[in-house]
Amino acid sequence: MKALSLFLVLVLSVFCFIGCGESADNSGETTVPTDTTASDTTLFHVEIDPEEKSLYDADFPHDEYISLGEYRDLPVTVSKMITVDDDFINRILLSESVAYGYIDKDDSISLIENGHAVSVDFESTINGEEYSGGSQSDFCILIGSESFLPVFEQALIGKAVGDSFEVSVPYPDDYPIDTLAGKMADFLVTVNYAGTPAEVTDDLIKEITFDEFDSVSAWKEYYTEYYEEYYALLYKTEINEAIWNNISTSVKIHKLPVSDRMDYCNDMIEYFTDTAEEGGYTYADFLEAQGYTENEFMMMLYNDLSEEAVTQKLILSAVCKREGISPSVSDDEYNEYLKNNYLALGFSSAEEFENSVGRITLEDSVLFEKVISTVAESIEINEK
């Protein structure tokens, strides 16, 4: 379950602006590649106007860089938030236990139905090619739980023990394994046996959680809180994305501050250097592993990533000015964000959340939420 939560972190990071600090010297010329078609041995230069303001300056001239459109009168439509009740938690608990093979076999089951626990073997390919995880033996699944792939589960309904069949199943576009997301896989499935979920006891909970929980009640208490926060976060994220889409599509960007783009590049290089050294490697090792030369990596940072990151930051800054929102993040706002989000994002503590993601990224996430929550106050939010 934590893997899914960490995937959510990656989805949310679309709105997290790593870097963009205040480290660059804006007084002269900085060496940076700006032409990805040029020879790797050639260094290019970006001229930074010494009078150029940074987005971090209080008197930044937004009108020269961006024109905001109207976004307050645009309603958004989102899915209803999933309710976490006892039935929901019990289904999750049974699904977890079945996945570990805790099934009471029932030879009297003639055809598989929703609620049955089933063991299958399968082999699958994508475009005729095998892939990691594409073959499983004694794979146990609770039908109707949607704990694997819904189309796969539905294909089992009406089948009998001993049946073998083929089915094509799409991996969702948001599947957490990027190499599988959105792909169509062809499965050859054999039904081994069927039954009902075994009774979940305290001893079973200890075994399947490796003694992390010592009772059914402790497991339920933790995961009730977890899923309440998780689905509340998903609901809020869908609203945030819809409102952000309205804002970002309403703007016209005239230009971007070069100094902030350079700050972004410098901060990213510092980040990757520090990360490599923490792992016992060098920045050069990192570049080699990624298949970049130093010049190529700088080209990619400046030409691609810095444009996207600074564009997002510029939009946020402009909305802050229009709405009268402080662009700074207070300690109280920062700590409240950590407290409200660490569990739903799969971390055991606020401290672990901060250490894993980094304060710069988290502060930008806080600012994003401040902007969206202010705009949301005057926007009609509909549920489908």
N, C-alpha and C positions, 0 to 999 in steps of 0.2 A: 504494500500500500504506500510505503514511503517513496517508492520509485515513481508512482503516479503523481504524488505530490511534488516531487522534484521536477517532473515534467511540467507541472503547472507553473513552477518558478520560471522555467524557460519561456513559457507562453507569456507570462506577465512581464518578462524582461524586455518585451517590445517597448514598454513604456518606462524602462529604467535607463538612464543616460549615464553610462559608465564614463568617467573622466570629466572633461571640460572643466578642469581646475584653473588655478590662476598662476601657473608656473612659468608660462612662456614670457620671454622678453620681447615686447612689441616695438623695440626701438630700431630695428634694422632688418636685414635680409636673413632668411632662414633657409638652409638647404633642405629641400624636400622634393621628391619626385612628383610630377604632375602630369606626366604623359606616359600612359601604360604601353604605348606602341614604340617607345624609344628604346635604344640599347640599354641593357642593364648596367653597362659600365658608365653611363652618363648620369650625372646628378643635375637635377633641375632646381630652380630657385623660385620661391614665392616671395614676392615683395609685400611686406607688411607696412601699411601706412602708419607712421609713428603717432598720428593723431587719431587713429581708429579706436573707437570705444569697444569695450568688451561687454557681453551680456551681463556680466557681474557688476558693471558700473551703474550707479544710481541714475546717471543722466544719459543712459544709452538711448540713441535716437531711433526708436522703433519704427517710426513712419518712413525712414529711409530704407528700411530692410523688409518690412512686411505690412500688408494691408489685411486686416481682419474682416471677415464677412459677418453676416448675421447668423447666429447659431442658437439663440435662446428660444425661438419660436418653432423649433423643429422637434416634434415628439419622437420618442424612441419606443420600440417594441422588443420585449425580451421574453424569454421562457419563464414560467412560474418556478419559484424556488422549490426544490424537493424538500418535502417534510420528513424529518427524521423522528420516527416514533418507534414503539416497541416492535411492531411488525417488521419495520425496515431493518432494525438492528438484528432481529432474530434471523432474517433471511441472509444477512451478511455473515452472521455467525455460522449458519448451516452451510453456506457456500464455502467458507474457509475450511470447515472440518471435512467436507466432501473432497475438496481439492487435495487434502492430505490422505485421502483414501478411506476415510471413516464412513463406510457404507454398510448398511444391513442388506445383504443380498436377498433378493426375492425371486425365486425361480418361477413364481406364478404370474409374473408380469409378462403379458403377451405383446403389448405394444407400448412404446415409451410415450409418456405424457409429461406435461408441465408438472414440476414438483418431484419427478423421479431423479435419482442419482444414478449416473451412468459412467461406466469405464469404457474408453475407446482406445484403439491404436489408430494413428493416422500418419500418412506421409503426404507432404504437400510441396508444390513447386510453383515458382513464379516465372512465367514465360518459358516453362520447361526446365528451369534450373532449380536445383536444390538450394536451400538457404538455411542459415543457422537457426535452430529451433523449429524447423519445418517438419520434423519427424518426432513423434512422441509415442511411448508405449505406456499402457495403463494410465492414460490421462483421464482424470476423474472430474466430472462437472455436474453441477446441479442445474437441471433444465429450467429455464425461466429466470435464472439469476443474472443473466447477461454479464457474467464474470469473465467470459472469454470473448467470443465474437457472436453477436446475436443471430446472424444468419446461419452460423455453424450450429448453434443450439437448436434453432427452428428446424433445421434439416434433419435432426435426430428424432423429432416428434413423428410418431407413426411407424418408426422402425422397430425391429425385433432383435433380440439377442442373437448374434451370429450373422446378422446382415452385414454385407459390405456394399458400399455405394460411393459414388463420386459426386462432389459438389464444388462449385466455384464460389469463393467467399471473398468479399472485398475487405481489406483492412481500412479502417476509418482514416480520413485525412488527418485527424489529430492523434493517430496512434503514436504512443511514446517512443517507438523505435523508428527513427527517421527513414531507414532503408526499406521499411515495410509500409509506411504510411501512404494511403491512397492506392496501394497495389492490389491487383486481383490475384488470388492464389487458388490453385486447383488442388483439392484435397481428395485423397483416397482413404476412406474411413471404414473401420471394422468395429462393430459393437461387441465388446467382451462380455459384459454382464450389466444388470440393472438392479436397482433396489431403492431403498429410502435412506435418507441421512441418518446416521447413527445418533443416539442420544448424546448431547454435549454435556460432559461432566467436568468437574474441577480438574480431575486428572488429565482429561483430554486437552483442556486449555493449557495446562502446564506443559504438555508434550508439544503441542503445535506452536506454542509461543516460546519454546525453549526456556521455560520458567520465568519469562518476563511478566506473566500474570499468573497468580496462584488460584484463581477462581473464575467461574463464569461471570459472577457479579462484577468483579474487578475489570474484566475484559469489556463487559457491556458499558460500564461507567466511563471508561476511557474512550471507547469508540463512539459512544453517543456524543460526547463533547467534541471529539475529532470530526465526526461527520457533520454535526451542526455547524461548526466553524467552516468546514470544507465547502459545504454547499452554499452557505451564506457568502463565502468568498467567491465562488463561481458565479453566483447571482449578481453580486456587486461588480465583478469583472465584466460580465456581459453588458451591464449598464454603462460601465466606464468606457468600454470599447465603442459602444454605439454613440455615446456623447462625444468621445474623442474623434470619431469618424466625422461627425457633423462639424466639429470645430476645424479639423485639419483640412477637410475638403472645401471649407468656405474661405480659406486664406489665399492670398497671392504673395509669393515670396519674390522680392525684388533682387536681393543679394544676401550673402551670408558673411558674417564677420570672419575674416581670414585668421585673425589672432585666436579666436575660439576654436577654429578648426585645427590650428597648430597645437593649441593646448590639448585638444583631444588626442592627437597623434602622440604627443610627448607622454601624456598620462598612460595611454595604452601600452606604449613601449616599456614604460616603467613598470606597469602592472605585469606584463609578460616576463620581463626580466626578473622581477621579484619572485614570481610564481615558479619560474624555472630554477632559480637558485634555492628556493625552499625544497625543491625536489632533488637537489644535488646536481643540477645541470646548469648550463649557461644559456644566455639568450641566443647565441649562435647555434647551440644544440636544438633549441626550440624552432628556430627558422628552418634548419635542415630537416627536422621531423615533419614540418608543415609543407616542405617542398618549395620554400621561398628563399631567394637571396635577400639581403638586407634592403637593397634598393626596391625590389619587387614588393616586399612587405610594406614599405613606406608608401609606395604608389597606391596599393590597395587601401591602406588606412586613410590617406588623404582624399583620394578620388572617390571612394565608395563610402566607407564607414563614417568618416567625419561629416560628410554632407548630410547623411541621414540623421546622425545624432544631433548635430547643431541645428538642423531644421526643426527637429522636435523641441529642442531647448528654446529656440527662438519663438516658436508658437506659444509655448507655456509662458515664457516671459511676457509676451505681448498680451496674453489673456490676463495675467496677473496685474498688469498695468491698467487694463480696461476695467477689471472687476474690483480693483482696490485690494488685491490680495498681497500680503507680504511675501516676497520671493525667498525669504530666508526661512529656515526650519529651526524652530526652538527645540531645546532638549526635551521639553514635555511632549511636543508633537512627535518627535523622533521615538521616544521611549514608548509612547502610546501605540505607535505603529508596530513596533517590535512585539509588544505584548499581545496585540490583537491579531497578529498574522503568523507568528512562528509555528504554532501547532498545526494550523490548517495547511501550511506549506511543508510539513514533514520534519520539522526540527524539534528537538527535545527541550530546547530552552531559547530564550531571546538572545542569550550570549552566543549560542551556536549559530543562530540565524545571522547575527551580525558578523561573526567571524567568517562564515562561509560566503556571504554575499558581498560584504564590504560596505562601509559607511557612506561612501560617495554615491554608490548606486541606490542605497536605501534612502538617503536624503532626497534624491531626485524622485523616488517613488512616493515619498511623503508629499512633496510639492505637487506631483501629478494628482494625488488624491485630493489635496486641498483645492486645486483648480476645478476638478471634476465635481466634487461635492458642492462647491459654490454654484457652479453652472446648473447642476441638477435641481437646485431649489426652485428654479423657474421653468423647468421642462416637464411636460406631460410624459409619464412613463406608463406604457401599456403592457399587459401581459398576454401572451398567446397560449 
